Every structure is written in structure tokens, then in C-alpha cells.
Amino acid sequence: MSGRGEHRRPRPTYRVQVRPDFDLLATAELVDYLAALGVGHLYTAPLLAATPGSAHGYDVVDHSRVNPELGGPAALDRLCEALRAAGLGLVVDIVPNHAGVAVPSANPAWWDVLRRGQDSPYARWFDLDWHPRDRDAHRDHDDHRDHDDHRDHDDHRDRGEHRDRGEHPDHRDRGERQPARQPRVPRERSERQPARPRGRIRLPVLADDPGALDDLKVVGDELVYHERCFPIADGTGGGDPREVHDRQHYRLVSWREGPGYRRFFAVSTLAGLRVEDPDVFAATHAEILRWDADGIRVDHPDGLRDPGAYLARLRAAAPSAWLLVEKILEPGECLPRSWPVEGTTGYDALGEVCGLFVDPEGEETLTRLAGSARWPEVAYQAKVEVATTMLAAERDRLARLAPEIPRAADALAELAACFEVYRSYLPGGARHLAAARIEAGKRRPDLVEALDALGARLTDAEDELALRFQQYTGAVMAKGVEDTAGYRYNRLIALNEVGGDPGRFGVTPEAFHRAASVRERDCPHSMTTLSTHDTKRSEDVRARLAVLAEMPAEWAATLRRWTTAAPLADPGLALLLWQTVAGAWPIERERLHAYLEKAAREAAVSTSWNDPDHDFEAAMRAAADRAYDDEALRADVTAFVKSITPYGWSNSLGQKLVQLAMPGVPDTYQGTELWDNSLVDPDNRRPVDFATRRDLLARIDGGWLPPVDESGAAKLLVTSRVLRARRDRPFTGYSPVAVEGPAAEHAVAFDRGGVVAVATRLPAKLALRGGWGGTKLALAPGRWTDTLTGRTWQARRVPLSEVLSAYPVALLVVAAT
């Protein structure tokens, strides 16, 4: 990346999901444990004031203050003091793209816009559509998924946080409609009732019922719809509730309609911010910048109007901070070189590391199990659906910018569905648009004229249509690929990860070495990760699932037995169900039910968020229940999982060692220093038992070498020893280390400047062949010590059967000369 000055040295991070039930003071109590573990930075979830009760913090409602539900500024000060005393830094997660509007009264700026309309000084804060045609509202019957009344879960990336009808009891119990911090503008009531306002924002909050507005009530100076409250503009309070509603600067519409503002993906409770405006940037970043954090993680930069310009402004405001972007790179894609950042949050590294432990030879059999569909086509069809239903409002807002082009809406949706990356960054990235144009023309020759007419405008970096189209393609990709196709294409779900490529079956050691060398050369301070709050399943679930690729025939036979014992009408979902059982067992029944409901509704094949099929979902739960209630099936599941679990543990230790030691700055997601079988959020935000982790680390530090068993202590050993090694000496350079002998393909090894990481891969096949045999590791001259076991070697060719006798991994450090 260019434009970097002298920044604070980035060190390994530990991600904590700070939330109301684990606040800043509770986090401060972890600092001594994190220091002992060996991390250098605490990496937190967003800390600004969020929607009351938010479990993730991405729905910021007040950019001027630390979230009081996390303890407020005093608690943040206490945390920072503890970090400084321990020699640790702070990396914060920020959300420049959007703000939370689920509870309007909780967001002072949004409340003021609703009350005063275009006269509000905050109207420029939000990306609003004041003049939509009345007939522009789209009833997304097929796949609109952000209706609060149909969900009660709090997934940020896939959903945004939702509570039934937005009710927040302690907000209502105190009778507080607007936060005390917001100054009320003196009212200047007019003697006459004003006409309909000159522009209105659509708010999709009503039930899908033509008579929904009949439930409106006027209570004081607010319009109330069930538990939702909205401000009444000055001088507009006379008449019945419908008449009052018609005079407001907003229009309440069915939840099936698109909103009158840019949103985060399809989440209407998150309204887009205009941080491209310098004043808006200043107002929404002043508090964050005041913290002077060592690092800043920028959430969803692809949603911004001009990510490059935003990042340049952020870099100017925080010249020494370690800047990271939550940017998902498609295979072969690189960050724009002009961005003044250190790198991404690590999904690219995640795919490389996990793929290293997947056996490519299992591809043919597992592909047959999955049926005839292929990943590119599944992804394309899902993107078409999303572009034309869930994101129809965004599509049509774009089309209104090209009224001279017939069928512009259809052509724009097709181009977005054919776009191979999340977005271009004009003037860069025009080649992606060209490729999408060619593919769209092949798929839809009836749109060729519209596609040609749009071409010149979409490559013009000054054209409003081109600017907004870039934001649209990112949303189509995220919702179509990550959140729809990723739940439909279930060949091997270990590969169905954020930023991954389910069509690429495994990563060879040679390909991994090439990618790692490029990372060391081009972005050595980019983050690496294995699990995040957004991953679809934890690193340990993926590690166990990777074993299935080594034994495809056995898995195929097992799958036939299980699906026969517990049939499910949706074969794609059946594949997902039983792989999830294989990867996460034993898992509590309620957790599996919750995961299946979310996965099935995301896939939108047999049920959906928009129109849930309760009969199908009951049958789905019944099929899952058979794994618990059918004695023979439960025994079969338990036996199969027992047979693959040791190999899953080997993969877990291997990928952990590789990720922590490879080029980049490693992040450890909360709790994953032990085995963790979490699934998609909110499952991965469950409480972490830090007391157990403290006790186990103390035992290890006392000399205990833990076995590789259910406790997961072996993973804590690996995590702590690699992190401490990185703390105590630089990991520099990157070079593959040769492995020679009959089982060479089962090892991956690399040198980081006198530190050699060695990991076992494809352990089930290794066991089948009888172990390492005469396979040896080629070391440079010197005295090498394994930091995990304390054993030493001085030979140039060391048998892997010795190096990996205690654990399937080793971290060898050469003695200083």
C-alpha cells in the first residue's frame, strides 16, 4: 500500500466481542490473561453508543459518545489504563458506512431528520431519497429479509440487529423518546396545517396489510405504531392519525417495500451515512479519533461512495494508526494500491490456510454427492434473485438516474449479477465492468442495447450512476454469494466461508507458499484470521469437516445411512444438516435448530425469511431431532464423529500454527485458543469461559504438556507458544522448508527467519499409510528447539516421526549464534 508514514508496530491481536453482558470493565479484567497469552493488542467490537440492547455494536446511534451500555467513557478509560500497564495496545472496530435506525428516538440525528425533513441540519448525514415515485415501492415477495416481526436474532453481517418491533423496555419505561443528550429545537408552531411535505422518506416498518395505518396513534408529539415511535413535525399535529401521518417528512410503508435511503445490504434498520461529506466525517469520527487507538478496523468500506477518498481522509486524521479494512477479496484480486492501509482483516488468508488441509482428491466423490449444480451457476442465480427482489429498491433508484435508457433496471441487475468482484474503484477496475458486460450480453442478449447504452456512463468516475452502481454491486455480491449461494451449494461446507471460493477444492502446499511469499512482500502487516464474528462456522468445525475430503467414500456411505434414517425433502439442506452434525457434534439441540432455521431461510429454497414455510421447518427440525432421539442414529452419529475427531484436532492444531506463524499479523477470535464448535452468529457470540482458559494456561506454564484431547489444552499450548515467540523475536522473511521422503505431501513447513513452523496435513491418509516412515525435515545448520515440547535437534535431516511425536505440529527456533 502507498502513502504510509511511520506507524505503530502492529502486533498479534485478540478479538473480544464487547457487549452489554460482557462490557468494558469485564474486558479490562481479561488484560492480564491476554498479556500472558502473548497477544499485543486487544481488538474490540464497536464501542460507540448503539441501538439499546445491541449485542454487536454495528448499529451505532450516537457517534459522540462511548456506549453507556458498555460502561461509558469511564469504563473505556479503565480498560485503556489496564492495557497500557500491561504493554498492550487497542485496536477498535469502526462503522463508517451506516447508522442504526431501528429505534428512531435512540438516534438523535435520525430523529431530527424525521421531524424536520430537509430543513434538518442532519439531512446531509444520511444517503436519502427524498423524491421517490409513489409507485416505486417494490413488494419483494420472494426474498426480502429484514422484517423485524419475522425474526428475533441479532446477526450483524447477515441481518443487522433486530428486536420485536424495535421495543426496548428500559427506554420506554423511563418515558424517554429522545435521548437527553439531543437538544430540542424550539418549536415554531404554525397557525395553519401545512400541506404534504416537499419530500418524504419511505420507512418500511408496517405490517403487510393495506389497513396497517389504522393502527397508528397520536401520543403527545409522536406517531406511535405498536411499539414504534416517530416524531411529529412542528405544526402538523391536528386531525386523525392518518392525516397527521400524511403531513410528515416520512411515509410509513409495508416492511416488504424498499426504504427511501441507502441501507446496509438489505437491512432497513441500518441507514447509509454520507461520510464523503467532510463535516459528516468530522462529526462521526471525532470521538473515535480522540481515543488515539493503535489500530482501526474499518467495517464494510465497499459500501462507501468513494472508499479510497475516505481512507485517505482517515489516514490524514490518524497518521500513525494501523489501518485495516474489512475488504473481501475474490481469488486473484488485490487491494487498490492507492489505499493508505496496511491490509485486510484476513479472509483471504483464512481461505488459503483452511484450503491447505483439504484433500483435493476428495473433490470428485463429494461433487457427485452434491448433484449437478456447479458453484459459478449457483452463485449467479442467487445474485440475480437478490438484485431483482431484495435489492430492487436500490436497482430502481439507479434506473431513475438513466431515464433515457429503456430497460435500464433489468440491465443494471444483470450486470451486477455478472460482476466477478464486490465492486470496482473507478477509475480503477474498469476491466471488471467489461467482463461483466460480456457475460451479461451472453446470458441476456435481449438486453444488449441497454447494456451498451449503460457502458459509457458506468465507467465515468464523475457520473452519479457509476458511483452508486459500485455500491450496488457490493451489496448484490454479499447477499447473493455469502448469504444465499453459500447456503445452497453444500458440496463441502468447510469451503463455504466469507471471502472463500467453494469452487476451489483445496490449496496445495506449493500454492500456499506462493501466496504467503506474496503476502510477506506486499502486505506483511495485513491481518490473518481463522474465525471472526462473521464467519459461517468456526475454525474447528471447518477443520473436522476437512477430514471428509480424505474419506469421501466412507462419508458418502455415512450420509446415505443418516438421510435414510432421517429424510428431508430438500436434498441441499440435508447435505448441510448432516455436515453440520458431523462438524459440530455434540451440539445442543436448540443450537442446531436455530442454525438450521437461519441456514434454510438464507438459502431461500424451501423456506425463507420473507415467507417462512412452517410445515417444512417443522419437518426440518424433526429430521434433526432424530439424531438425538433415534437411539440407533444417535449411536451411528457418535461413532462416526468419534472416528474423525482426532484428525479434526490435528487439522485444528495445524491450521492454528500456520495462521499464527505465517506472514501477516495474526488475530485470535475470542475463545478459539481452545476447541470451539460455534456456528454462524449469534452462535459465535456465546459467552466464553475465560476462567477455564486461565487455569489451563497456568498449568501449561507450570510445565504440563497437555495431551491432544477433549480439553483443547493442546490448542492453548500452540496458541500461547507461537504468540510468545512472535512477541520475543521478529518473524521475518518467508521461505518454504523442504520435506523429503514417502509422506512428504502430508507436511507443510516454512522458515520465518530462524523460526520453522511444521504442520501435519491430510492426517487420516497419513494414518492409513502407517505414519511418516522415513520422511525427514531439512533444517539449516544450528541447534533447533521445539518451543512446544522443549526437545532439541542439531541434525540437518530430522525424521518427522521424531519432530511430530508429541503433537502434529512443531515450532522450531534456532539458537542464536
C-alpha positions, 0 to 999 in steps of 0.5 A: 500500500502507498502513502504510509508514514511511520506507524505503530508496530502492529502486533498479534491481536485478540478479538473480544466481542464487547457487549452489554453482558460482557462490557468494558470493565469485564474486558479490562479484567481479561488484560492480564490473561491476554498479556500472558497469552502473548497477544499485543493488542486487544481488538474490540467490537464497536464501542460507540453508543448503539441501538439499546440492547445491541449485542454487536455494536454495528448499529451505532446511534450516537457517534459522540459518545462511548456506549453507556451500555458498555460502561461509558467513557469511564469504563473505556478509560479503565480498560485503556489504563489496564492495557497500557500497564500491561504493554498492550495496545487497542485496536477498535472496530469502526462503522463508517458506512451506516447508522442504526435506525431501528429505534428512531428516538435512540438516534438523535440525528435520525430523529431530527431528520424525521421531524424536520425533513430537509430543513434538518441540519442532519439531512446531509448525514444520511444517503436519502431519497427524498423524491421517490415515485409513489409507485416505486415501492417494490413488494419483494415477495420472494426474498426480502429479509429484514422484517423485524416481526419475522425474526428475533436474532441479532446477526450483524453481517447477515441481518443487522440487529433486530428486536420485536418491533424495535421495543426496548423496555428500559427506554420506554419505561423511563418515558424517554423518546429522545435521548437527553443528550439531543437538544430540542429545537424550539418549536415554531408552531404554525397557525395553519396545517401545512400541506404534504411535505416537499419530500418524504422518506419511505420507512418500511416498518408496517405490517403487510396489510393495506389497513396497517395505518389504522393502527397508528396513534397520536401520543403527545408529539409522536406517531406511535405504531405498536411499539414504534415511535416517530416524531411529529413535525412542528405544526402538523399535529391536528386531525386523525392519525392518518392525516397527521401521518400524511403531513410528515417528512416520512411515509410509513410503508409495508416492511416488504417495500424498499426504504427511501435511503441507502441501507446496509445490504438489505437491512432497513434498520441500518441507514447509509451515512454520507461520510464523503461529506467532510463535516459528516466525517468530522462529526462521526469520527471525532470521538473515535479519533480522540481515543488515539487507538493503535489500530482501526478496523474499518467495517464494510468500506465497499459500501462507501461512495468513494472508499479510497477518498475516505481512507485517505481522509482517515489516514490524514486524521490518524497518521500513525494508526494501523489501518485495516479494512474489512475488504473481501477479496475474490481469488486473484484480486488485490487491494487498490494500491492507492489505499493508505492501509496496511491490509485486510482483516484476513479472509483471504488468508483464512481461505488459503490456510483452511484450503491447505488441509483439504484433500483435493482428491476428495473433490470428485466423490463429494461433487457427485454427492452434491448433484449437478449444480456447479458453484459459478451457476449457483452463485449467479442465480442467487445474485440475480434473485437478490438484485431483482427482489431484495435489492430492487429498491436500490436497482430502481433508484439507479434506473431513475438516474438513466431515464433515457435508457429503456430497460435500464433496471433489468440491465443494471441487475444483470450486470451486477449479477455478472460482476466477478468482484464486490465492486470496482474503484473507478477509475480503477477496475474498469476491466471488471465492468467489461467482463461483466458486460460480456457475460451479461450480453451472453446470458441476456442478449435481449438486453444488449442495447441497454447494456451498451447504452449503460457502458459509457456512463458506468465507467465515468468516475464523475457520473452519479450512476457509476458511483452508486452502481459500485455500491450496488454491486457490493451489496448484490455480491454479499447477499447473493454469494455469502448469504444465499449461494453459500447456503445452497451449494453444500458440496463441502461446507468447510469451503463455504466461508466469507471471502472463500471460493467453494469452487476451489477444492483445496490449496496445495502446499506449493500454492500456499507458499506462493501466496504467503511469499506474496503476502510477506512482500506486499502486505506483511502487516495485513491481518490473518484470521481463522474465525471472526464474528462473521464467519459461517462456522468456526475454525474447528468445525471447518477443520473436522469437516476437512477430514471428509475430503480424505474419506469421501467414500466412507462419508458418502456411505455415512450420509446415505445411512443418516438421510435414510434414517432421517429424510428431508425433502430438500436434498441441499439442506440435508447435505448441510444438516448432516455436515453440520452434525458431523462438524459440530457434534455434540451440539445442543439441540436448540443450537442446531435448530436455530442454525438450521432455521437461519441456514434454510431461510438464507438459502431461500429454497424451501423456506425463507425469511420473507415467507417462512414455510412452517410445515417444512421447518417443522419437518426440518427440525424433526429430521434433526431431532432424530439424531438425538432421539433415534437411539440407533442414529444417535449411536451411528452419529457418535461413532462416526464423529468419534472416528474423525475427531482426532484428525479434526484436532490435528487439522485444528492444531495445524491450521492454528500454527500456520495462521499464527506463524505465517506472514501477516499479523495474526488475530485470535477470535475470542475463545478459539485458543481452545476447541470451539464448535460455534456456528454462524452468529449469534452462535459465535457470540456465546459467552466464553469461559475465560476462567477455564482458559486461565487455569489451563494456561497456568498449568501449561506454564507450570510445565504440563504438556497437555495431551491432544484431547477433549480439553483443547489444552493442546490448542492453548499450548500452540496458541500461547507458544507461537504468540510468545515467540512472535512477541520475543523475536521478529518473524521475518522473511518467508521461505518454504522448508523442504520435506523429503521422503514417502509422506512428504505431501502430508507436511507443510513447513516454512522458515520465518527467519530462524523460526520453522513452523511444521504442520501435519496435513491430510492426517487420516491418509497419513494414518492409513499409510502407517505414519511418516516412515522415513520422511525427514525435515531439512533444517539449516545448520544450528541447534533447533528447539521445539518451543512446544515440547522443549526437545532439541535437534542439531541434525540437518535431516530430522525424521518427522516421526521424531519432530511430530511425536508429541503433537502434529505440529512443531515450532522450531527456533534456532539458537542464536549464534 
